[in-house]
Amino acid sequence: MTDWWGVVNSNLVGLIISAFLGVFLASFIQWYLNRQNRRAQTLSLANLFGGEIYSIQRLTANFMRMTAESLRQFKAALDKGDVAVITIADFDPPRTIYDRPSIDLGLFSGDLPSIISELYRRVAYAKYFRERANQFSSDLGIMMKNLELIGDKKERGAELMRIRYAENNFLEAGNSYFLNLKDANKFCDMALDRLKKVHGFATPITAETIESATQVETSNRTN
C-alpha cells in the first residue's frame, strides 16, 4: 500500500512539474515572439521616420538659406527707403508617416518620441508664419498700387503708415518663419542621431536608405 502511494505521489509530482514547465515554456515563447515583433515594428518605424525626417532636414536647410536671402533683400530695400514686395517660397515638407493614425511613437524609448513631436510642431509653426509673411507681402503689393492712385496728401500719409505697419509685420513673420525652420532643423539632427541608435538601425540615413524604406513600406501595403 505504501509503495503504491509512493508511486502515485511520484507520478503526480512529475505531472505537476511537467505542467508547470509547459506553462513556463509557452509563456516564454510568447514573450520572446512579442519581443521580436516589437523589435521588428520599432526597426520598421525607425526606417520610415528616418527617411521622412532626412527629407525635412534637407528642406529646412535649403529654405533657411533662401529665407535669409529674402529677408536680407527686404531689409536692404528698407534701408534705401524703398519697398520690396517679396514672396517667400512655398514650404511643404513631407509628413505622411507622422500623420498616419496607426503610428505608435511609444515604440521608441527615451526622449525620441517627444523630439519627433516637437520637430513636426515646429514644421507646422514654420508653415503658419510663412503664410502670414506672404499675406503681409501681398498686402504690401496692393498698398503700393493704391498709393500710386492717391493724390490727397493726408490720405497718402495714412496709406504710407499702413505700408510701414505691413513691412514690420512681414519682417516679424519672416523672422519667426526662419527661427522655426532653424528649430525644426535642429530637432531633425537630434531625431536622426537617436534613430541611428535604435536597435538594428545602424545604416547611415541617406537617399538610398529612404528609397529602401519606401520600397519595403510599399511592399507591405501591397501584401
ABEGO torsion letter per residue (X at the ends): XAAAAAAAAAAAAAAAAAAAAAAAAAAAAAAAAAAAAAAAAAAAAAAAAAAAAAAAAAAAAAAAAAAAAAAAAAAAAAAAGBBBBBBBBBBBBBAAAAABAABBAAABBEAAAAAAAAAAAAAAAAAAAAAAAAAAAAAAAAAAAAAAABABAAAAAAAAAAAAAAAAAAAAAAAAAAAAAAAAAAAAAAAAAAAAABBGBABBBBAAAAAAAAAAAAAAAAX
